[in-house]
Amino acid sequence: MAVRTRQGHGVNEDDFAWLRQVVWGQDQLGSVGPSMRYVVAPSISRPWFVLPWLGFVPTVRVALDGWGRLSDRHRMIRSIGVMKATGAVLHLSSTVDLPATPPLLVWLRDQLGVPVSGAVITGVKDPNRKPTVQVVGRAGDTLGWAKVGWSPATREMVLRERAMLDRIGPRLAEDPHLRVPGVIAGGSVGGSEVLVTRPMPARSRRWGKGAEPPRADLLRAIARSASASGRLHEGQLAGLPLWAQLSERVAAVADLAPTAAAAVEDAVRDAAGSASPTATVPIGGWHGDLAPWNLARRGDEVWLWDWEHAGDGRPLGLDLLHYQLVVSLYVRRTDPATALRELVVGAPGLLRPLGIDEHAARAVTVAYLAERWLRAAELARHGASWDETVHPAIPDVLSSLTSKP
């Protein structure tokens, strides 16, 4: 029996079929060669988690590790109550037989040197969504996490993150606080780009969605480690290559939303043109997606992952502005227009401890907002829906900035 669905849910061929193809190389359900039983939770039609059936206790262990990675309540995940709840979810979930030795799992086995299975955390099909494979051993222990870049956009993200981790990891040997996941392996498998990183260390705790942003010293450490040179330097604000780069990227997506693109381009030109020729700001790299859910603590260490949007040649402070915006949007649930206005008003105070004065803060804020809108536009170019938290709200806010004397 290839599929057994206890609750009667049907197979969603737009989501689950995509997942099977990307991770297991299976075009349609049905046993082809050796197969392995998987649990699909909560159901095949909503395949948020796909877990290898390793026996009850190992499978629950896999589930707890995987769900704990998405949860803030680490102190609870080993409780008996959660164990029982997890077991109930598994009991009510669908089961399916999938290939036991797909190319991806064979490659992961060869890289780690031990037999492995893969649990997957995923969502709906999207050209910019990467399946994340929890690489597990026979006892349900998590050996690593593998990101699978299967589309043009996600392949680029995976390659960028691998390059950044290869750059950053050795630099942090002497840093007293900042840590990043170690790279186990990276390579091409069946047309996908795969990056495998080590699990988070034991006893690490999530940053907390309501936590304050990282301090100035940690933001500087991030900027240094992500920069090509490994350091921060003072750069002339008006002459930053970033302005020309932003304009080129706007031109490349202008046909998607001409009015919005024009507003972004006007703001970029205005910010570059109005900057004092003598004004300087600290320049380095940036993480690109600094958010509470990408941070954890262990003692005095701060762990930071998901470097797929990182880049170089950015003014210090972009990561801080991003952190503030995503907390406002996704934690406080502020509507986009209000969140962006609050960010613009608060930016000078946020950036002052980083050595950025009020006049430079406006230009740095424009650079961040343009960068954030461009990310959404470039993903839309690859077929994704527009991110409604930034479009058209960011072009609207930038228009209001440009129109001010």
NUNU-286867 format. One record per residue (C-alpha): residue number from 1; x, y, z. Coordinates in pm, 1 decimal. Layout:
<atoms>
(atom NUM (X Y Z)),
...
</atoms>
This chain:
<atoms>
(atom 1 (0.0 0.0 0.0)),
(atom 2 (167.0 318.3 -116.3)),
(atom 3 (-47.4 570.6 71.7)),
(atom 4 (-258.8 538.8 382.5)),
(atom 5 (-445.0 848.0 504.3)),
(atom 6 (-616.5 799.3 838.2)),
(atom 7 (-818.5 1121.1 820.4)),
(atom 8 (-914.1 1093.8 454.6)),
(atom 9 (-710.1 1386.7 328.1)),
(atom 10 (-621.4 1372.9 -40.6)),
(atom 11 (-276.1 1418.1 -189.0)),
(atom 12 (-196.3 1778.6 -279.9)),
(atom 13 (-8.7 1747.0 -606.3)),
(atom 14 (94.9 2112.2 -598.5)),
(atom 15 (276.9 2084.3 -266.8)),
(atom 16 (349.2 1727.5 -174.5)),
(atom 17 (432.0 1620.3 -530.4)),
(atom 18 (679.8 1907.4 -552.4)),
(atom 19 (839.6 1798.2 -226.3)),
(atom 20 (865.0 1436.7 -338.9)),
(atom 21 (1027.4 1540.4 -664.7)),
(atom 22 (1282.6 1776.5 -509.4)),
(atom 23 (1389.8 1561.9 -213.2)),
(atom 24 (1313.0 1202.8 -315.1)),
(atom 25 (1321.6 1228.5 -694.9)),
(atom 26 (978.1 1068.3 -716.6)),
(atom 27 (745.9 1187.7 -993.3)),
(atom 28 (441.6 995.1 -875.4)),
(atom 29 (337.9 791.0 -576.3)),
(atom 30 (412.3 421.2 -582.2)),
(atom 31 (700.2 200.5 -480.8)),
(atom 32 (988.8 197.3 -723.3)),
(atom 33 (1266.1 -20.2 -585.0)),
(atom 34 (1344.5 -18.5 -211.7)),
(atom 35 (1110.1 207.6 -17.2)),
(atom 36 (1082.9 348.2 332.4)),
(atom 37 (776.6 445.0 533.6)),
(atom 38 (740.2 816.0 614.1)),
(atom 39 (493.8 1002.5 833.0)),
(atom 40 (344.9 1316.6 677.1)),
(atom 41 (226.0 1560.5 943.3)),
(atom 42 (-32.6 1687.9 979.9)),
(atom 43 (-146.6 1537.2 648.5)),
(atom 44 (-45.4 1481.1 287.6)),
(atom 45 (-251.1 1781.4 184.2)),
(atom 46 (-58.8 1997.2 432.6)),
(atom 47 (292.8 1848.9 434.8)),
(atom 48 (465.4 2076.3 680.7)),
(atom 49 (673.9 1789.2 821.0)),
(atom 50 (774.6 1464.7 654.1)),
(atom 51 (938.7 1226.2 900.3)),
(atom 52 (1105.9 888.9 845.2)),
(atom 53 (937.3 614.5 1045.0)),
(atom 54 (1221.9 481.0 1260.3)),
(atom 55 (1005.0 333.9 1535.0)),
(atom 56 (797.6 535.5 1780.2)),
(atom 57 (1066.5 675.7 2011.6)),
(atom 58 (1323.3 765.5 1740.0)),
(atom 59 (1051.7 924.1 1524.6)),
(atom 60 (925.4 1130.7 1817.6)),
(atom 61 (1284.9 1237.5 1878.8)),
(atom 62 (1314.7 1352.9 1518.1)),
(atom 63 (986.9 1542.0 1548.7)),
(atom 64 (1087.9 1713.4 1871.4)),
(atom 65 (1422.2 1822.2 1728.0)),
(atom 66 (1256.7 1950.1 1412.7)),
(atom 67 (965.1 2125.4 1578.1)),
(atom 68 (1190.9 2256.8 1852.4)),
(atom 69 (1397.9 2427.8 1584.2)),
(atom 70 (1089.4 2633.0 1496.4)),
(atom 71 (974.1 2691.0 1853.2)),
(atom 72 (1075.2 2931.6 2128.0)),
(atom 73 (974.0 2692.6 2404.4)),
(atom 74 (1289.8 2480.7 2428.4)),
(atom 75 (1236.4 2408.8 2796.4)),
(atom 76 (912.5 2228.9 2710.9)),
(atom 77 (1006.1 2009.1 2420.0)),
(atom 78 (1138.1 1723.9 2635.0)),
(atom 79 (837.5 1717.5 2865.9)),
(atom 80 (617.2 1410.5 2888.3)),
(atom 81 (318.7 1616.2 2778.5)),
(atom 82 (486.0 1719.2 2455.1)),
(atom 83 (599.4 1362.9 2395.9)),
(atom 84 (238.4 1247.6 2424.8)),
(atom 85 (111.3 1528.5 2204.7)),
(atom 86 (373.5 1452.6 1942.0)),
(atom 87 (280.0 1087.5 1948.7)),
(atom 88 (-84.6 1180.4 1898.3)),
(atom 89 (2.0 1398.4 1599.3)),
(atom 90 (204.5 1116.7 1446.2)),
(atom 91 (-79.5 872.3 1505.0)),
(atom 92 (-327.8 1098.0 1325.3)),
(atom 93 (-92.5 1184.3 1041.4)),
(atom 94 (-73.3 1029.1 696.8)),
(atom 95 (187.7 773.0 599.3)),
(atom 96 (350.1 720.9 262.9)),
(atom 97 (616.5 498.8 110.3)),
(atom 98 (901.6 692.2 -51.3)),
(atom 99 (1225.0 576.7 -217.3)),
(atom 100 (1477.1 457.3 38.4)),
(atom 101 (1786.0 557.8 -160.0)),
(atom 102 (1713.8 874.3 -359.5)),
(atom 103 (2022.1 1058.8 -491.6)),
(atom 104 (2001.3 1327.0 -222.5)),
(atom 105 (2001.6 1082.4 70.1)),
(atom 106 (2275.1 873.7 -92.8)),
(atom 107 (2485.3 1188.4 -128.8)),
(atom 108 (2417.5 1286.0 233.7)),
(atom 109 (2513.4 935.8 349.9)),
(atom 110 (2839.0 956.5 156.5)),
(atom 111 (2919.9 1300.9 296.9)),
(atom 112 (2850.5 1206.9 658.3)),
(atom 113 (2984.5 852.8 634.6)),
(atom 114 (2688.3 691.4 811.9)),
(atom 115 (2341.1 569.4 709.2)),
(atom 116 (2096.3 859.0 720.2)),
(atom 117 (1732.1 940.5 671.0)),
(atom 118 (1578.6 1277.0 603.4)),
(atom 119 (1298.1 1463.3 772.7)),
(atom 120 (1172.5 1770.0 591.7)),
(atom 121 (1032.6 2097.5 714.8)),
(atom 122 (855.0 2263.9 428.1)),
(atom 123 (562.0 2475.2 322.1)),
(atom 124 (366.9 2533.8 5.5)),
(atom 125 (534.1 2514.3 -331.3)),
(atom 126 (707.3 2837.8 -426.6)),
(atom 127 (999.1 2904.5 -663.3)),
(atom 128 (1180.3 3074.9 -376.3)),
(atom 129 (1112.3 2820.7 -100.5)),
(atom 130 (1385.5 2573.4 -12.0)),
(atom 131 (1305.5 2239.0 149.0)),
(atom 132 (1511.8 2204.4 466.1)),
(atom 133 (1615.7 1846.3 533.4)),
(atom 134 (1682.0 1739.4 890.5)),
(atom 135 (1951.2 1475.3 840.3)),
(atom 136 (1899.3 1204.7 1101.9)),
(atom 137 (2066.1 881.9 1204.5)),
(atom 138 (1896.8 550.6 1274.6)),
(atom 139 (1836.0 639.8 1638.9)),
(atom 140 (1664.1 965.9 1543.8)),
(atom 141 (1961.9 1184.2 1632.3)),
(atom 142 (2000.4 1500.0 1424.4)),
(atom 143 (2332.2 1493.9 1236.5)),
(atom 144 (2290.4 1812.7 1035.3)),
(atom 145 (2058.3 2039.1 839.6)),
(atom 146 (2056.0 2044.1 459.7)),
(atom 147 (1914.4 2325.0 247.8)),
(atom 148 (1813.3 2221.6 -102.7)),
(atom 149 (1825.8 2488.5 -372.1)),
(atom 150 (1616.9 2348.6 -654.8)),
(atom 151 (1516.6 2659.3 -856.0)),
(atom 152 (1732.8 2938.9 -1001.5)),
(atom 153 (1658.1 3167.2 -706.3)),
(atom 154 (1708.3 2903.4 -436.4)),
(atom 155 (2024.2 2764.2 -596.2)),
(atom 156 (2170.4 3113.8 -584.1)),
(atom 157 (2072.0 3150.1 -218.6)),
(atom 158 (2232.4 2820.2 -120.7)),
(atom 159 (2554.8 2900.7 -305.4)),
(atom 160 (2569.0 3245.7 -146.2)),
(atom 161 (2519.3 3106.6 202.4)),
(atom 162 (2787.4 2844.2 154.2)),
(atom 163 (3034.1 3107.8 31.8)),
(atom 164 (2954.7 3330.0 329.8)),
(atom 165 (2991.8 3049.8 585.0)),
(atom 166 (3320.6 2943.7 426.8)),
(atom 167 (3434.3 3305.5 458.8)),
(atom 168 (3303.8 3373.0 805.5)),
(atom 169 (3373.6 3049.3 991.8)),
(atom 170 (3753.7 3074.3 1008.8)),
(atom 171 (3735.0 3442.7 1103.0)),
(atom 172 (3533.1 3374.6 1415.6)),
(atom 173 (3792.0 3152.9 1581.9)),
(atom 174 (3912.0 3451.6 1784.5)),
(atom 175 (3578.4 3629.3 1823.8)),
(atom 176 (3458.5 3600.5 2184.8)),
(atom 177 (3087.3 3593.3 2106.2)),
(atom 178 (2969.1 3552.2 1744.7)),
(atom 179 (2925.6 3198.9 1609.8)),
(atom 180 (2785.5 3049.1 1288.5)),
(atom 181 (2694.4 2689.5 1198.9)),
(atom 182 (2984.9 2486.8 1066.1)),
(atom 183 (2966.9 2358.3 710.9)),
(atom 184 (2964.6 1979.3 679.9)),
(atom 185 (2935.4 1959.9 302.5)),
(atom 186 (2812.3 2137.4 -5.9)),
(atom 187 (2765.7 2028.8 -363.0)),
(atom 188 (2539.8 1966.4 -660.5)),
(atom 189 (2296.4 1675.6 -651.9)),
(atom 190 (2061.9 1604.6 -940.5)),
(atom 191 (2045.8 1965.4 -1051.0)),
(atom 192 (2003.1 2102.6 -698.4)),
(atom 193 (2258.2 2286.0 -487.3)),
(atom 194 (2281.6 2145.3 -136.2)),
(atom 195 (2438.1 2291.1 177.5)),
(atom 196 (2470.3 2081.8 494.6)),
(atom 197 (2548.9 2253.3 824.3)),
(atom 198 (2604.6 2121.3 1174.0)),
(atom 199 (2320.9 2119.1 1427.8)),
(atom 200 (2298.6 2394.7 1683.9)),
(atom 201 (2496.3 2315.7 1998.5)),
(atom 202 (2321.7 2163.5 2296.9)),
(atom 203 (2173.1 2403.2 2550.6)),
(atom 204 (2140.6 2686.9 2300.3)),
(atom 205 (1828.0 2896.0 2342.5)),
(atom 206 (1635.2 3100.7 2091.3)),
(atom 207 (1681.2 3475.0 2096.9)),
(atom 208 (1313.0 3531.0 2169.4)),
(atom 209 (1076.8 3714.2 1938.3)),
(atom 210 (1037.8 4005.2 2178.7)),
(atom 211 (1407.7 4035.3 2256.2)),
(atom 212 (1602.9 4354.7 2202.1)),
(atom 213 (1818.1 4371.6 1888.3)),
(atom 214 (2184.8 4275.5 1908.8)),
(atom 215 (2411.1 4534.3 2067.5)),
(atom 216 (2637.1 4762.8 1865.8)),
(atom 217 (2946.3 4549.1 1930.0)),
(atom 218 (2775.9 4239.4 1789.4)),
(atom 219 (2646.0 4431.3 1487.1)),
(atom 220 (3001.4 4545.2 1417.9)),
(atom 221 (3126.3 4187.2 1452.2)),
(atom 222 (2867.1 4073.0 1197.1)),
(atom 223 (2967.2 4350.7 957.0)),
(atom 224 (3337.1 4268.6 990.9)),
(atom 225 (3295.3 3895.1 949.5)),
(atom 226 (3070.4 3926.2 642.1)),
(atom 227 (3290.4 4176.7 460.4)),
(atom 228 (3529.9 4061.1 190.6)),
(atom 229 (3822.6 4222.5 373.1)),
(atom 230 (3725.5 4098.3 717.7)),
(atom 231 (3709.9 4450.2 857.7)),
(atom 232 (3501.3 4764.6 882.9)),
(atom 233 (3627.1 5081.9 719.9)),
(atom 234 (3506.5 5439.6 692.6)),
(atom 235 (3371.0 5506.5 345.6)),
(atom 236 (3245.6 5819.1 175.9)),
(atom 237 (2866.6 5806.0 182.5)),
(atom 238 (2808.3 5995.3 -142.4)),
(atom 239 (3059.1 5784.3 -333.9)),
(atom 240 (2943.7 5440.0 -224.4)),
(atom 241 (2936.7 5188.7 -513.8)),
(atom 242 (2615.6 5063.7 -353.0)),
(atom 243 (2414.3 5350.9 -503.2)),
(atom 244 (2503.4 5253.2 -859.6)),
(atom 245 (2443.3 4886.8 -779.3)),
(atom 246 (2097.0 4963.3 -645.4)),
(atom 247 (2012.6 5167.0 -955.4)),
(atom 248 (2123.3 4884.6 -1184.1)),
(atom 249 (1909.0 4635.8 -994.9)),
(atom 250 (1607.8 4867.2 -1005.2)),
(atom 251 (1644.1 4900.0 -1382.4)),
(atom 252 (1649.9 4520.5 -1416.7)),
(atom 253 (1309.0 4481.2 -1250.2)),
(atom 254 (1144.0 4808.0 -1354.8)),
(atom 255 (909.8 4637.3 -1600.6)),
(atom 256 (745.7 4442.4 -1316.3)),
(atom 257 (618.3 4756.6 -1142.0)),
(atom 258 (722.5 5072.3 -1331.3)),
(atom 259 (571.8 5327.6 -1092.7)),
(atom 260 (714.4 5160.6 -784.3)),
(atom 261 (1055.0 5117.9 -947.1)),
(atom 262 (1061.2 5486.2 -1042.0)),
(atom 263 (990.3 5582.7 -681.1)),
(atom 264 (1271.5 5360.5 -555.8)),
(atom 265 (1515.2 5492.7 -816.1)),
(atom 266 (1427.7 5855.7 -734.6)),
(atom 267 (1489.5 5791.1 -365.5)),
(atom 268 (1824.6 5623.2 -434.0)),
(atom 269 (1940.8 5912.0 -652.9)),
(atom 270 (1822.1 6167.5 -400.8)),
(atom 271 (2000.8 5991.6 -113.7)),
(atom 272 (2327.5 5968.8 -305.4)),
(atom 273 (2305.2 6321.9 -443.1)),
(atom 274 (2213.6 6492.6 -117.4)),
(atom 275 (2483.7 6326.2 92.4)),
(atom 276 (2763.1 6557.7 200.3)),
(atom 277 (3087.7 6497.4 8.0)),
(atom 278 (3269.4 6477.7 340.8)),
(atom 279 (3023.4 6249.2 519.9)),
(atom 280 (3155.4 5902.2 600.2)),
(atom 281 (2993.0 5591.4 743.8)),
(atom 282 (3128.8 5253.0 857.0)),
(atom 283 (3123.5 5010.3 563.6)),
(atom 284 (3133.5 4630.9 581.0)),
(atom 285 (2920.0 4327.1 513.4)),
(atom 286 (2570.1 4250.5 631.3)),
(atom 287 (2376.3 3939.3 721.1)),
(atom 288 (2073.6 4043.4 519.0)),
(atom 289 (1805.9 3874.2 730.8)),
(atom 290 (1889.2 3955.4 1091.7)),
(atom 291 (1581.4 3850.7 1287.6)),
(atom 292 (1503.1 3692.5 1625.2)),
(atom 293 (1428.0 3356.5 1461.2)),
(atom 294 (1778.4 3344.2 1312.0)),
(atom 295 (1953.7 3401.2 1644.6)),
(atom 296 (2025.9 3191.4 1953.4)),
(atom 297 (2229.7 3222.2 2271.1)),
(atom 298 (2451.1 2976.3 2452.2)),
(atom 299 (2618.2 3136.5 2749.4)),
(atom 300 (2811.6 3436.2 2615.5)),
(atom 301 (2793.3 3306.0 2258.8)),
(atom 302 (2549.4 3437.4 2000.6)),
(atom 303 (2468.9 3198.6 1715.4)),
(atom 304 (2351.5 3340.3 1383.8)),
(atom 305 (2238.0 3135.2 1083.4)),
(atom 306 (2057.0 3173.8 747.1)),
(atom 307 (2319.7 3383.7 566.2)),
(atom 308 (2161.1 3338.2 223.2)),
(atom 309 (2094.4 3711.2 174.7)),
(atom 310 (2434.1 3831.3 297.1)),
(atom 311 (2643.4 4077.7 102.6)),
(atom 312 (2938.3 4315.5 116.0)),
(atom 313 (2988.4 4689.3 73.8)),
(atom 314 (2692.8 4796.4 289.5)),
(atom 315 (2676.3 5075.5 544.9)),
(atom 316 (2672.7 4954.7 902.8)),
(atom 317 (2316.9 4965.3 1031.2)),
(atom 318 (2121.9 4790.3 756.7)),
(atom 319 (2095.5 4475.4 968.5)),
(atom 320 (1964.1 4676.1 1263.0)),
(atom 321 (1699.1 4844.8 1047.4)),
(atom 322 (1594.7 4506.1 910.3)),
(atom 323 (1565.4 4360.2 1259.8)),
(atom 324 (1343.1 4646.7 1371.7)),
(atom 325 (1120.3 4618.4 1066.0)),
(atom 326 (1062.6 4242.4 1082.6)),
(atom 327 (986.7 4257.5 1454.9)),
(atom 328 (734.6 4533.1 1389.3)),
(atom 329 (575.9 4345.4 1098.4)),
(atom 330 (577.7 3986.0 1219.1)),
(atom 331 (594.2 4004.4 1599.1)),
(atom 332 (393.1 4316.6 1678.6)),
(atom 333 (174.8 4265.7 1368.0)),
(atom 334 (197.6 4632.5 1272.0)),
(atom 335 (53.2 4712.1 931.6)),
(atom 336 (325.8 4770.0 667.8)),
(atom 337 (265.5 5141.1 611.4)),
(atom 338 (277.2 5218.3 984.3)),
(atom 339 (578.4 4992.7 1045.1)),
(atom 340 (774.1 5163.2 768.4)),
(atom 341 (684.9 5514.1 885.8)),
(atom 342 (791.8 5423.9 1238.9)),
(atom 343 (1118.4 5284.7 1105.6)),
(atom 344 (1195.1 5603.0 911.8)),
(atom 345 (1117.5 5822.6 1212.8)),
(atom 346 (1315.6 5605.9 1453.8)),
(atom 347 (1615.9 5537.5 1230.1)),
(atom 348 (1834.6 5830.7 1346.9)),
(atom 349 (1806.8 5718.7 1708.8)),
(atom 350 (1868.5 5355.5 1618.8)),
(atom 351 (2175.8 5430.5 1408.6)),
(atom 352 (2337.8 5691.5 1633.6)),
(atom 353 (2512.3 5433.8 1859.5)),
(atom 354 (2673.6 5290.7 1544.7)),
(atom 355 (2844.6 5621.3 1465.1)),
(atom 356 (2594.1 5733.6 1200.5)),
(atom 357 (2467.2 6090.4 1238.7)),
(atom 358 (2116.7 6211.9 1162.2)),
(atom 359 (2192.0 6330.8 808.7)),
(atom 360 (2365.6 6007.8 710.7)),
(atom 361 (2089.0 5804.7 877.3)),
(atom 362 (1837.6 5914.7 615.8)),
(atom 363 (2058.5 5791.8 331.0)),
(atom 364 (2131.0 5464.0 510.9)),
(atom 365 (1757.9 5412.1 565.3)),
(atom 366 (1688.8 5471.4 195.4)),
(atom 367 (1960.4 5218.5 108.0)),
(atom 368 (1799.5 4958.6 333.8)),
(atom 369 (1446.6 5016.9 206.3)),
(atom 370 (1562.5 5002.2 -155.4)),
(atom 371 (1751.5 4680.5 -80.9)),
(atom 372 (1447.2 4529.1 86.2)),
(atom 373 (1213.4 4620.3 -199.3)),
(atom 374 (1460.2 4489.3 -455.3)),
(atom 375 (1476.9 4154.3 -280.1)),
(atom 376 (1101.2 4119.9 -316.7)),
(atom 377 (1110.9 4237.5 -678.1)),
(atom 378 (1391.4 4000.0 -773.5)),
(atom 379 (1207.8 3706.5 -618.2)),
(atom 380 (893.8 3813.0 -803.7)),
(atom 381 (1102.1 3803.7 -1120.8)),
(atom 382 (1157.2 3433.3 -1049.5)),
(atom 383 (782.7 3372.0 -1025.9)),
(atom 384 (698.9 3440.2 -662.7)),
(atom 385 (406.7 3652.2 -554.9)),
(atom 386 (489.3 4003.3 -440.3)),
(atom 387 (565.1 4032.8 -70.0)),
(atom 388 (275.0 4248.2 45.3)),
(atom 389 (463.8 4366.7 352.8)),
(atom 390 (704.4 4565.4 134.1)),
(atom 391 (520.4 4627.9 -192.6)),
(atom 392 (377.8 4881.4 -254.4)),
(atom 393 (440.8 5014.0 98.5)),
(atom 394 (815.6 5074.1 54.8)),
(atom 395 (785.8 5269.0 -273.8)),
(atom 396 (510.3 5477.2 -112.0)),
(atom 397 (728.4 5562.3 188.4)),
(atom 398 (1027.9 5638.0 -32.7)),
(atom 399 (812.1 5870.3 -242.5)),
(atom 400 (717.8 6064.0 68.8)),
(atom 401 (1084.2 6094.7 167.6)),
(atom 402 (1187.4 6219.1 -174.4)),
(atom 403 (910.1 6479.1 -183.1)),
(atom 404 (1019.5 6635.0 146.0)),
(atom 405 (1238.9 6946.6 123.7)),
</atoms>
